[in-house]
């Protein structure tokens, strides 16, 4: 049986996408997961978001760098009974997610996802809405190489294409409706 090589990471988005898919597959209660989404715009319960906000690059050769980045998994749940009931629900959820994600690589060319800590980040607004929110921090790393000029241009073009250009004569979105015959 041949081993399938891990998929190279081209950006932190690859990690976010893989983790959210893993969480949804492993924990049925997470019907949807969102990348870098503010919790107040997610209405499933419990809710989960995954984000990589920063990273540190260290030279690992003449044309390569090791990128070490924290991965944040934010969990939220609602329980209208009491503060104690919310805590009784969130604590097993926090440690269940830590166990499900720890030491995973998700088929990517990254180091094992390693748990670093967790913190209650419930805002006053969340508290008033009987919602409790926790931030779980993990860490992983991957390698990138300095790309040839053509690749750099392609990456910049892709990234810049996500910004809307007002009054540029190009539609920012289109809708297509197909009617069955």
DRENTOR-890277 format. One record per residue: residue number from 1; residue in three letters; x, y, z of N, C-alpha, C, O, CB in turn. Coordinates in steps of 0.02 Angstrom, whole numbers. Glycine has a CB too. Layout:
N
<site NUM; Ala; <X; Y; Z>; <X; Y; Z>; <X; Y; Z>; <X; Y; Z>; <X; Y; Z>>
...
END
This chain:
181
<site 1; Unk; <42; -59; 0>; <0; 0; 0>; <44; 62; 0>; <87; 69; 44>; <-48; 0; 61>>
<site 2; Unk; <35; 106; -48>; <74; 167; -54>; <45; 221; -9>; <-16; 230; -4>; <77; 191; -127>>
<site 3; Unk; <90; 257; 23>; <68; 313; 65>; <53; 373; 21>; <88; 386; -27>; <121; 330; 117>>
<site 4; Unk; <0; 409; 39>; <-17; 470; 3>; <22; 527; 35>; <17; 538; 96>; <-95; 484; 6>>
<site 5; Unk; <62; 563; -5>; <101; 618; 24>; <55; 673; 49>; <1; 685; 20>; <152; 646; -27>>
<site 6; Unk; <75; 708; 102>; <33; 763; 127>; <29; 820; 76>; <75; 831; 37>; <60; 788; 194>>
<site 7; Unk; <-26; 855; 78>; <-37; 912; 33>; <4; 972; 58>; <-1; 990; 117>; <-113; 930; 29>>
<site 8; Unk; <44; 1002; 15>; <82; 1062; 36>; <34; 1119; 55>; <-20; 1126; 26>; <130; 1085; -20>>
<site 9; Unk; <55; 1159; 104>; <15; 1216; 125>; <39; 1277; 86>; <99; 1292; 85>; <21; 1229; 202>>
<site 10; Unk; <-7; 1311; 52>; <11; 1370; 15>; <-8; 1434; 52>; <18; 1488; 37>; <-22; 1369; -53>>
<site 11; Unk; <-54; 1428; 101>; <-74; 1485; 142>; <-109; 1460; 204>; <-131; 1402; 206>; <-119; 1535; 102>>
<site 12; Unk; <-116; 1502; 255>; <-153; 1481; 315>; <-225; 1460; 301>; <-254; 1423; 340>; <-152; 1537; 365>>
<site 13; Unk; <-254; 1484; 247>; <-322; 1465; 229>; <-328; 1389; 221>; <-380; 1361; 238>; <-343; 1500; 165>>
<site 14; Unk; <-275; 1357; 196>; <-276; 1284; 189>; <-286; 1250; 257>; <-323; 1201; 263>; <-210; 1259; 157>>
<site 15; Unk; <-252; 1277; 308>; <-257; 1249; 375>; <-327; 1261; 404>; <-358; 1215; 431>; <-204; 1280; 422>>
<site 16; Unk; <-352; 1323; 397>; <-419; 1339; 422>; <-472; 1293; 391>; <-514; 1266; 427>; <-436; 1412; 408>>
<site 17; Unk; <-469; 1286; 326>; <-518; 1245; 290>; <-515; 1172; 312>; <-567; 1141; 322>; <-507; 1250; 214>>
<site 18; Unk; <-455; 1145; 320>; <-447; 1075; 340>; <-473; 1064; 411>; <-506; 1014; 424>; <-374; 1054; 335>>
<site 19; Unk; <-460; 1110; 456>; <-483; 1102; 525>; <-558; 1108; 530>; <-590; 1068; 565>; <-450; 1155; 571>>
<site 20; Unk; <-587; 1155; 495>; <-660; 1161; 499>; <-694; 1099; 470>; <-744; 1076; 496>; <-685; 1225; 462>>
<site 21; Unk; <-667; 1072; 415>; <-696; 1010; 386>; <-688; 952; 435>; <-734; 911; 442>; <-661; 994; 318>>
<site 22; Unk; <-632; 947; 468>; <-619; 894; 516>; <-668; 899; 574>; <-696; 848; 595>; <-546; 898; 543>>
<site 23; Unk; <-677; 959; 601>; <-723; 968; 657>; <-795; 949; 638>; <-828; 915; 677>; <-722; 1041; 680>>
<site 24; Unk; <-817; 969; 580>; <-885; 952; 558>; <-892; 877; 550>; <-943; 848; 566>; <-902; 989; 492>>
<site 25; Unk; <-839; 845; 524>; <-842; 772; 514>; <-839; 734; 580>; <-870; 681; 586>; <-783; 750; 469>>
<site 26; Unk; <-803; 760; 629>; <-793; 724; 692>; <-847; 739; 744>; <-862; 696; 786>; <-727; 742; 721>>
<site 27; Unk; <-877; 798; 741>; <-925; 819; 792>; <-990; 839; 756>; <-994; 894; 728>; <-898; 878; 836>>
<site 28; Unk; <-1038; 794; 757>; <-1100; 804; 718>; <-1137; 868; 737>; <-1172; 896; 695>; <-1146; 745; 729>>
<site 29; Unk; <-1129; 892; 798>; <-1165; 953; 820>; <-1141; 1015; 782>; <-1178; 1064; 778>; <-1155; 963; 894>>
<site 30; Unk; <-1081; 1013; 753>; <-1056; 1070; 714>; <-1079; 1061; 642>; <-1041; 1038; 599>; <-978; 1075; 718>>
<site 31; Unk; <-1141; 1079; 629>; <-1168; 1071; 561>; <-1130; 1113; 511>; <-1118; 1093; 454>; <-1242; 1090; 559>>
<site 32; Unk; <-1110; 1171; 533>; <-1069; 1215; 490>; <-1013; 1243; 533>; <-1020; 1251; 593>; <-1112; 1272; 458>>
<site 33; Unk; <-960; 1258; 500>; <-904; 1292; 533>; <-887; 1351; 489>; <-900; 1350; 429>; <-841; 1244; 545>>
<site 34; Unk; <-858; 1402; 517>; <-842; 1462; 478>; <-769; 1480; 491>; <-743; 1471; 546>; <-888; 1520; 497>>
<site 35; Unk; <-738; 1506; 439>; <-670; 1531; 446>; <-672; 1606; 460>; <-705; 1643; 424>; <-628; 1515; 383>>
<site 36; Unk; <-636; 1627; 510>; <-628; 1697; 529>; <-694; 1735; 528>; <-697; 1791; 501>; <-579; 1730; 482>>
<site 37; Unk; <-745; 1706; 555>; <-811; 1738; 557>; <-825; 1761; 628>; <-810; 1725; 676>; <-867; 1690; 532>>
<site 38; Unk; <-854; 1819; 635>; <-874; 1843; 701>; <-931; 1800; 727>; <-979; 1787; 691>; <-895; 1918; 698>>
<site 39; Unk; <-926; 1777; 788>; <-975; 1731; 817>; <-1046; 1759; 816>; <-1094; 1720; 813>; <-956; 1715; 888>>
<site 40; Unk; <-1055; 1824; 818>; <-1123; 1848; 821>; <-1160; 1842; 755>; <-1220; 1855; 751>; <-1124; 1920; 843>>
<site 41; Unk; <-1125; 1821; 702>; <-1157; 1809; 638>; <-1168; 1735; 624>; <-1188; 1716; 569>; <-1116; 1840; 582>>
<site 42; Unk; <-1153; 1693; 673>; <-1164; 1621; 666>; <-1220; 1601; 714>; <-1217; 1614; 774>; <-1098; 1580; 682>>
<site 43; Unk; <-1271; 1571; 686>; <-1332; 1559; 725>; <-1343; 1485; 741>; <-1396; 1468; 768>; <-1390; 1586; 689>>
<site 44; Unk; <-1296; 1442; 725>; <-1302; 1372; 746>; <-1281; 1367; 818>; <-1245; 1410; 844>; <-1261; 1325; 701>>
<site 45; Unk; <-1302; 1314; 852>; <-1284; 1306; 921>; <-1270; 1233; 935>; <-1316; 1193; 927>; <-1339; 1333; 968>>
<site 46; Unk; <-1211; 1212; 954>; <-1153; 1255; 965>; <-1123; 1280; 900>; <-1137; 1253; 846>; <-1100; 1217; 1005>>
<site 47; Unk; <-1083; 1332; 905>; <-1052; 1362; 846>; <-976; 1357; 852>; <-948; 1354; 907>; <-1073; 1437; 838>>
<site 48; Unk; <-943; 1356; 794>; <-870; 1352; 793>; <-843; 1395; 736>; <-872; 1396; 681>; <-846; 1278; 785>>
<site 49; Unk; <-788; 1430; 748>; <-751; 1464; 696>; <-678; 1445; 701>; <-655; 1425; 755>; <-760; 1542; 701>>
<site 50; Unk; <-642; 1450; 646>; <-571; 1432; 644>; <-534; 1490; 609>; <-555; 1513; 557>; <-559; 1364; 606>>
<site 51; Unk; <-479; 1512; 639>; <-441; 1568; 609>; <-367; 1564; 625>; <-347; 1544; 680>; <-469; 1634; 634>>
<site 52; Unk; <-327; 1582; 576>; <-256; 1593; 585>; <-246; 1667; 573>; <-252; 1691; 516>; <-211; 1547; 535>>
<site 53; Unk; <-229; 1704; 625>; <-224; 1777; 620>; <-152; 1801; 609>; <-142; 1856; 583>; <-251; 1809; 682>>
<site 54; Unk; <-103; 1761; 627>; <-35; 1784; 621>; <13; 1725; 617>; <-8; 1667; 625>; <-15; 1830; 679>>
<site 55; Unk; <76; 1739; 604>; <126; 1687; 601>; <195; 1717; 605>; <205; 1776; 592>; <118; 1645; 537>>
<site 56; Unk; <244; 1675; 621>; <313; 1697; 624>; <353; 1656; 574>; <346; 1595; 570>; <343; 1689; 697>>
<site 57; Unk; <394; 1691; 535>; <436; 1658; 485>; <509; 1657; 509>; <535; 1708; 531>; <430; 1694; 417>>
<site 58; Unk; <540; 1599; 504>; <611; 1591; 522>; <645; 1559; 462>; <621; 1509; 436>; <619; 1547; 587>>
<site 59; Unk; <702; 1587; 441>; <737; 1556; 384>; <754; 1483; 399>; <774; 1465; 454>; <802; 1595; 369>>
<site 60; Unk; <744; 1441; 347>; <758; 1369; 354>; <800; 1345; 295>; <796; 1287; 276>; <692; 1329; 359>>
<site 61; Unk; <838; 1390; 267>; <878; 1375; 208>; <882; 1439; 166>; <856; 1491; 185>; <848; 1317; 167>>
<site 62; Unk; <916; 1433; 110>; <925; 1492; 67>; <860; 1518; 38>; <852; 1579; 33>; <972; 1475; 11>>
<site 63; Unk; <814; 1474; 20>; <752; 1497; -11>; <689; 1472; 26>; <634; 1474; -1>; <749; 1474; -83>>
<site 64; Unk; <697; 1448; 87>; <638; 1423; 122>; <633; 1453; 193>; <682; 1475; 222>; <641; 1346; 127>>
<site 65; Unk; <572; 1452; 217>; <557; 1478; 284>; <511; 1430; 320>; <469; 1397; 289>; <524; 1548; 280>>
<site 66; Unk; <520; 1425; 385>; <473; 1388; 427>; <423; 1440; 454>; <443; 1489; 486>; <510; 1348; 485>>
<site 67; Unk; <359; 1427; 441>; <306; 1472; 465>; <272; 1438; 525>; <243; 1384; 518>; <254; 1488; 408>>
<site 68; Unk; <277; 1469; 583>; <243; 1444; 642>; <185; 1490; 657>; <192; 1551; 661>; <292; 1440; 704>>
<site 69; Unk; <126; 1460; 663>; <67; 1502; 672>; <19; 1474; 725>; <8; 1413; 729>; <30; 1510; 606>>
<site 70; Unk; <-9; 1519; 765>; <-63; 1498; 810>; <-127; 1489; 770>; <-141; 1526; 723>; <-73; 1550; 867>>
<site 71; Unk; <-165; 1439; 789>; <-230; 1426; 757>; <-282; 1434; 812>; <-278; 1402; 865>; <-233; 1353; 725>>
<site 72; Unk; <-330; 1478; 800>; <-382; 1491; 850>; <-447; 1457; 830>; <-471; 1465; 774>; <-393; 1567; 859>>
<site 73; Unk; <-474; 1418; 876>; <-539; 1387; 867>; <-585; 1418; 920>; <-573; 1411; 980>; <-535; 1307; 874>>
<site 74; Unk; <-636; 1452; 897>; <-682; 1484; 943>; <-746; 1444; 947>; <-776; 1427; 896>; <-696; 1558; 923>>
<site 75; Unk; <-767; 1429; 1008>; <-827; 1389; 1020>; <-878; 1432; 1056>; <-860; 1472; 1099>; <-811; 1325; 1060>>
<site 76; Unk; <-941; 1424; 1039>; <-995; 1459; 1074>; <-1054; 1413; 1082>; <-1068; 1371; 1039>; <-1015; 1524; 1036>>
<site 77; Unk; <-1088; 1422; 1138>; <-1150; 1385; 1148>; <-1197; 1427; 1191>; <-1175; 1471; 1228>; <-1137; 1316; 1181>>
<site 78; Unk; <-1261; 1412; 1185>; <-1312; 1448; 1221>; <-1348; 1401; 1268>; <-1363; 1344; 1250>; <-1362; 1482; 1173>>
<site 79; Unk; <-1360; 1424; 1329>; <-1402; 1387; 1375>; <-1437; 1438; 1419>; <-1405; 1473; 1458>; <-1360; 1335; 1418>>
<site 80; Unk; <-1502; 1442; 1411>; <-1540; 1494; 1445>; <-1553; 1479; 1519>; <-1579; 1522; 1554>; <-1605; 1504; 1410>>
<site 81; Unk; <-1536; 1420; 1542>; <-1551; 1402; 1611>; <-1511; 1444; 1661>; <-1540; 1477; 1704>; <-1537; 1328; 1623>>
<site 82; Unk; <-1445; 1443; 1654>; <-1403; 1478; 1703>; <-1331; 1479; 1680>; <-1311; 1446; 1632>; <-1408; 1443; 1772>>
<site 83; Unk; <-1292; 1520; 1715>; <-1220; 1523; 1703>; <-1188; 1455; 1716>; <-1144; 1433; 1678>; <-1187; 1577; 1747>>
<site 84; Unk; <-1210; 1421; 1769>; <-1183; 1355; 1785>; <-1197; 1305; 1729>; <-1154; 1265; 1711>; <-1212; 1329; 1851>>
<site 85; Unk; <-1258; 1308; 1701>; <-1276; 1262; 1646>; <-1233; 1276; 1585>; <-1212; 1229; 1550>; <-1351; 1269; 1629>>
<site 86; Unk; <-1219; 1340; 1571>; <-1176; 1356; 1513>; <-1107; 1327; 1524>; <-1078; 1298; 1479>; <-1172; 1433; 1502>>
<site 87; Unk; <-1080; 1335; 1584>; <-1013; 1309; 1599>; <-1012; 1233; 1598>; <-964; 1202; 1574>; <-989; 1334; 1667>>
<site 88; Unk; <-1066; 1202; 1624>; <-1070; 1129; 1621>; <-1069; 1104; 1550>; <-1045; 1049; 1536>; <-1134; 1105; 1657>>
<site 89; Unk; <-1096; 1143; 1503>; <-1096; 1124; 1433>; <-1032; 1139; 1396>; <-1008; 1099; 1357>; <-1153; 1157; 1398>>
<site 90; Unk; <-1004; 1199; 1409>; <-946; 1220; 1370>; <-883; 1182; 1389>; <-842; 1167; 1346>; <-934; 1295; 1378>>
<site 91; Unk; <-873; 1167; 1453>; <-810; 1135; 1474>; <-799; 1068; 1440>; <-744; 1057; 1415>; <-809; 1126; 1549>>
<site 92; Unk; <-848; 1022; 1438>; <-836; 960; 1402>; <-825; 972; 1326>; <-788; 936; 1294>; <-894; 911; 1412>>
<site 93; Unk; <-859; 1023; 1300>; <-850; 1039; 1229>; <-779; 1063; 1216>; <-748; 1042; 1167>; <-901; 1093; 1207>>
<site 94; Unk; <-753; 1106; 1259>; <-685; 1132; 1252>; <-635; 1074; 1251>; <-593; 1069; 1207>; <-668; 1181; 1309>>
<site 95; Unk; <-640; 1030; 1301>; <-591; 976; 1306>; <-602; 921; 1253>; <-555; 887; 1234>; <-593; 946; 1375>>
<site 96; Unk; <-663; 913; 1231>; <-676; 867; 1176>; <-644; 891; 1112>; <-614; 851; 1075>; <-751; 858; 1166>>
<site 97; Unk; <-651; 955; 1097>; <-620; 984; 1036>; <-544; 980; 1042>; <-510; 964; 993>; <-643; 1057; 1025>>
<site 98; Unk; <-516; 995; 1100>; <-444; 990; 1110>; <-421; 919; 1094>; <-371; 909; 1060>; <-423; 1010; 1182>>
<site 99; Unk; <-457; 869; 1119>; <-437; 799; 1107>; <-445; 780; 1034>; <-403; 744; 1007>; <-479; 752; 1150>>
<site 100; Unk; <-498; 804; 1001>; <-510; 786; 931>; <-457; 817; 885>; <-437; 786; 835>; <-580; 810; 909>>
<site 101; Unk; <-434; 878; 901>; <-387; 912; 857>; <-313; 899; 873>; <-271; 905; 829>; <-400; 985; 860>>
<site 102; Unk; <-298; 883; 935>; <-227; 876; 956>; <-191; 823; 916>; <-216; 767; 904>; <-223; 859; 1029>>
<site 103; Unk; <-131; 841; 894>; <-85; 797; 858>; <-110; 778; 788>; <-83; 732; 757>; <-75; 734; 898>>
<site 104; Unk; <-159; 813; 762>; <-184; 800; 694>; <-144; 840; 643>; <-115; 893; 659>; <-259; 816; 688>>
<site 105; Unk; <-143; 814; 582>; <-111; 850; 526>; <-159; 861; 468>; <-144; 900; 422>; <-50; 811; 501>>
<site 106; Unk; <-216; 829; 468>; <-270; 841; 420>; <-248; 828; 348>; <-277; 857; 302>; <-295; 911; 427>>
<site 107; Unk; <-199; 785; 337>; <-175; 771; 270>; <-132; 826; 241>; <-115; 825; 181>; <-233; 759; 225>>
<site 108; Unk; <-113; 874; 282>; <-72; 931; 258>; <1; 922; 279>; <16; 885; 326>; <-99; 997; 286>>
<site 109; Unk; <45; 955; 245>; <116; 954; 261>; <129; 1005; 317>; <161; 1057; 306>; <160; 970; 198>>
<site 110; Unk; <103; 991; 377>; <112; 1033; 436>; <137; 989; 493>; <133; 927; 490>; <45; 1069; 455>>
<site 111; Unk; <162; 1022; 546>; <178; 984; 606>; <112; 970; 643>; <61; 1002; 630>; <228; 1023; 652>>
<site 112; Unk; <115; 923; 689>; <55; 907; 728>; <25; 970; 758>; <61; 1013; 783>; <70; 856; 783>>
<site 113; Unk; <-42; 976; 756>; <-76; 1031; 788>; <-70; 1020; 863>; <-91; 968; 889>; <-151; 1036; 766>>
<site 114; Unk; <-42; 1069; 898>; <-26; 1061; 969>; <-66; 1111; 1010>; <-64; 1171; 995>; <51; 1071; 982>>
<site 115; Unk; <-104; 1088; 1061>; <-143; 1135; 1101>; <-98; 1179; 1144>; <-50; 1155; 1174>; <-192; 1097; 1146>>
<site 116; Unk; <-114; 1244; 1147>; <-75; 1292; 1186>; <-114; 1321; 1245>; <-84; 1341; 1295>; <-52; 1349; 1141>>
<site 117; Unk; <-181; 1322; 1240>; <-220; 1350; 1295>; <-291; 1364; 1274>; <-310; 1354; 1216>; <-187; 1412; 1322>>
<site 118; Unk; <-331; 1387; 1322>; <-400; 1406; 1308>; <-418; 1464; 1354>; <-388; 1473; 1407>; <-449; 1346; 1317>>
<site 119; Unk; <-469; 1503; 1334>; <-487; 1562; 1372>; <-561; 1578; 1361>; <-585; 1573; 1304>; <-443; 1622; 1354>>
<site 120; Unk; <-595; 1597; 1413>; <-664; 1621; 1408>; <-661; 1692; 1379>; <-633; 1736; 1410>; <-701; 1619; 1478>>
<site 121; Unk; <-691; 1703; 1321>; <-691; 1768; 1288>; <-762; 1794; 1280>; <-776; 1834; 1235>; <-657; 1764; 1219>>
<site 122; Unk; <-807; 1772; 1324>; <-876; 1793; 1321>; <-881; 1868; 1331>; <-856; 1895; 1381>; <-918; 1755; 1374>>
<site 123; Unk; <-914; 1902; 1284>; <-924; 1974; 1290>; <-986; 1988; 1332>; <-1025; 1943; 1347>; <-930; 2007; 1220>>
<site 124; Unk; <-994; 2051; 1350>; <-1053; 2071; 1388>; <-1117; 2056; 1347>; <-1167; 2033; 1374>; <-1050; 2146; 1406>>
<site 125; Unk; <-1114; 2070; 1282>; <-1170; 2057; 1238>; <-1186; 1982; 1236>; <-1245; 1962; 1240>; <-1156; 2083; 1166>>
<site 126; Unk; <-1134; 1940; 1230>; <-1144; 1868; 1230>; <-1177; 1846; 1295>; <-1225; 1807; 1295>; <-1078; 1830; 1220>>
<site 127; Unk; <-1151; 1872; 1351>; <-1177; 1853; 1416>; <-1251; 1870; 1423>; <-1291; 1831; 1449>; <-1137; 1887; 1472>>
<site 128; Unk; <-1270; 1929; 1398>; <-1341; 1950; 1401>; <-1385; 1904; 1359>; <-1444; 1896; 1374>; <-1348; 2023; 1376>>
<site 129; Unk; <-1356; 1874; 1308>; <-1393; 1828; 1264>; <-1385; 1755; 1285>; <-1399; 1709; 1245>; <-1369; 1836; 1192>>
<site 130; Unk; <-1363; 1743; 1347>; <-1355; 1676; 1374>; <-1306; 1634; 1333>; <-1315; 1573; 1327>; <-1421; 1641; 1378>>
<site 131; Unk; <-1256; 1665; 1305>; <-1208; 1631; 1262>; <-1140; 1633; 1296>; <-1121; 1684; 1326>; <-1205; 1664; 1191>>
<site 132; Unk; <-1103; 1579; 1292>; <-1036; 1576; 1319>; <-988; 1561; 1261>; <-1003; 1519; 1219>; <-1029; 1522; 1377>>
<site 133; Unk; <-932; 1596; 1259>; <-885; 1590; 1203>; <-814; 1577; 1230>; <-791; 1610; 1276>; <-885; 1655; 1159>>
<site 134; Unk; <-782; 1527; 1202>; <-713; 1510; 1221>; <-668; 1511; 1160>; <-688; 1493; 1105>; <-710; 1440; 1255>>
<site 135; Unk; <-607; 1535; 1170>; <-555; 1533; 1119>; <-505; 1480; 1137>; <-475; 1482; 1191>; <-521; 1603; 1111>>
<site 136; Unk; <-495; 1431; 1093>; <-445; 1379; 1102>; <-387; 1394; 1056>; <-396; 1405; 996>; <-475; 1307; 1087>>
<site 137; Unk; <-327; 1396; 1083>; <-268; 1410; 1043>; <-227; 1347; 1033>; <-211; 1311; 1080>; <-226; 1466; 1075>>
<site 138; Unk; <-210; 1336; 970>; <-167; 1281; 950>; <-108; 1311; 912>; <-108; 1370; 896>; <-205; 1227; 906>>
<site 139; Unk; <-58; 1270; 897>; <-1; 1294; 858>; <21; 1239; 810>; <18; 1179; 826>; <57; 1316; 904>>
<site 140; Unk; <43; 1260; 751>; <71; 1214; 702>; <123; 1253; 662>; <131; 1314; 671>; <16; 1184; 655>>
<site 141; Unk; <158; 1219; 618>; <205; 1253; 574>; <208; 1216; 507>; <190; 1158; 502>; <276; 1258; 606>>
<site 142; Unk; <232; 1252; 458>; <241; 1224; 391>; <297; 1262; 356>; <319; 1314; 381>; <174; 1228; 349>>
<site 143; Unk; <318; 1237; 300>; <373; 1268; 263>; <348; 1298; 198>; <305; 1271; 164>; <428; 1217; 249>>
<site 144; Unk; <377; 1356; 181>; <364; 1386; 116>; <431; 1400; 84>; <482; 1408; 117>; <321; 1452; 123>>
<site 145; Unk; <431; 1404; 18>; <491; 1421; -19>; <479; 1485; -57>; <423; 1500; -78>; <512; 1364; -66>>
<site 146; Unk; <532; 1524; -66>; <526; 1584; -107>; <509; 1561; -178>; <543; 1519; -207>; <592; 1627; -106>>
<site 147; Unk; <456; 1589; -204>; <430; 1566; -268>; <464; 1603; -326>; <488; 1659; -317>; <355; 1577; -272>>
<site 148; Unk; <466; 1571; -385>; <491; 1607; -444>; <445; 1666; -460>; <388; 1667; -437>; <497; 1559; -505>>
<site 149; Unk; <470; 1713; -499>; <432; 1774; -515>; <361; 1760; -540>; <315; 1795; -521>; <469; 1814; -566>>
<site 150; Unk; <352; 1711; -583>; <286; 1697; -611>; <237; 1676; -557>; <178; 1695; -559>; <291; 1642; -665>>
<site 151; Unk; <261; 1637; -509>; <217; 1615; -454>; <199; 1674; -410>; <141; 1680; -389>; <251; 1560; -413>>
<site 152; Unk; <248; 1718; -396>; <234; 1777; -355>; <179; 1819; -387>; <133; 1841; -353>; <297; 1819; -345>>
<site 153; Unk; <185; 1831; -451>; <135; 1871; -488>; <67; 1838; -484>; <17; 1872; -473>; <156; 1880; -561>>
<site 154; Unk; <64; 1772; -492>; <0; 1736; -489>; <-30; 1742; -419>; <-90; 1754; -413>; <9; 1662; -507>>
<site 155; Unk; <9; 1734; -366>; <-16; 1740; -298>; <-42; 1810; -284>; <-95; 1818; -253>; <38; 1722; -248>>
<site 156; Unk; <-6; 1861; -306>; <-28; 1930; -295>; <-93; 1943; -333>; <-139; 1976; -307>; <26; 1980; -317>>
<site 157; Unk; <-98; 1918; -394>; <-159; 1927; -434>; <-219; 1895; -401>; <-272; 1924; -397>; <-149; 1899; -504>>
<site 158; Unk; <-209; 1834; -376>; <-264; 1799; -342>; <-285; 1838; -280>; <-345; 1849; -270>; <-243; 1726; -322>>
<site 159; Unk; <-238; 1858; -238>; <-255; 1894; -177>; <-290; 1960; -191>; <-339; 1976; -158>; <-192; 1907; -137>>
<site 160; Unk; <-264; 1998; -239>; <-294; 2063; -254>; <-363; 2057; -286>; <-402; 2104; -283>; <-248; 2103; -298>>
<site 161; Unk; <-377; 2000; -317>; <-442; 1992; -350>; <-500; 1989; -301>; <-558; 1995; -320>; <-442; 1930; -394>>
<site 162; Unk; <-484; 1978; -237>; <-536; 1975; -186>; <-559; 2043; -162>; <-609; 2048; -126>; <-511; 1934; -127>>
<site 163; Unk; <-524; 2096; -181>; <-544; 2163; -161>; <-590; 2192; -213>; <-576; 2188; -273>; <-482; 2208; -150>>
<site 164; Unk; <-645; 2222; -192>; <-692; 2253; -238>; <-665; 2319; -262>; <-635; 2357; -224>; <-761; 2262; -204>>
<site 165; Unk; <-675; 2332; -325>; <-654; 2395; -355>; <-716; 2435; -374>; <-748; 2419; -424>; <-608; 2383; -418>>
<site 166; Unk; <-734; 2486; -336>; <-794; 2524; -352>; <-788; 2559; -419>; <-735; 2583; -438>; <-808; 2575; -297>>
<site 167; Unk; <-844; 2560; -455>; <-849; 2596; -519>; <-797; 2575; -570>; <-773; 2616; -609>; <-844; 2670; -507>>
<site 168; Unk; <-778; 2510; -569>; <-728; 2488; -618>; <-760; 2456; -680>; <-725; 2433; -725>; <-682; 2438; -586>>
<site 169; Unk; <-827; 2455; -682>; <-862; 2427; -739>; <-865; 2351; -739>; <-890; 2321; -787>; <-829; 2451; -802>>
<site 170; Unk; <-841; 2320; -687>; <-842; 2247; -682>; <-892; 2228; -627>; <-891; 2255; -572>; <-770; 2219; -666>>
<site 171; Unk; <-935; 2181; -643>; <-984; 2158; -594>; <-948; 2124; -536>; <-905; 2082; -547>; <-1035; 2110; -626>>
<site 172; Unk; <-965; 2143; -475>; <-934; 2114; -416>; <-965; 2047; -397>; <-935; 2009; -359>; <-939; 2162; -358>>
<site 173; Unk; <-1024; 2032; -424>; <-1057; 1969; -412>; <-1106; 1955; -469>; <-1132; 2002; -500>; <-1093; 1968; -343>>
<site 174; Unk; <-1119; 1893; -481>; <-1168; 1874; -532>; <-1211; 1819; -504>; <-1190; 1779; -462>; <-1135; 1853; -598>>
<site 175; Unk; <-1272; 1816; -528>; <-1318; 1762; -511>; <-1338; 1727; -575>; <-1353; 1759; -625>; <-1380; 1790; -473>>
<site 176; Unk; <-1339; 1661; -572>; <-1361; 1622; -629>; <-1416; 1577; -605>; <-1409; 1540; -556>; <-1302; 1580; -659>>
<site 177; Unk; <-1471; 1579; -641>; <-1528; 1535; -624>; <-1539; 1489; -683>; <-1549; 1510; -739>; <-1594; 1577; -609>>
<site 178; Unk; <-1537; 1424; -668>; <-1549; 1373; -719>; <-1616; 1340; -706>; <-1628; 1314; -652>; <-1492; 1321; -721>>
<site 179; Unk; <-1659; 1342; -756>; <-1723; 1309; -750>; <-1720; 1241; -783>; <-1696; 1234; -839>; <-1779; 1352; -781>>
<site 180; Unk; <-1743; 1191; -747>; <-1744; 1124; -775>; <-1795; 1121; -832>; <-1848; 1151; -827>; <-1761; 1072; -721>>
<site 181; Unk; <-1780; 1085; -888>; <-1827; 1081; -944>; <-1889; 1043; -926>; <-1934; 1035; -967>; <-1793; 1049; -1004>>
END
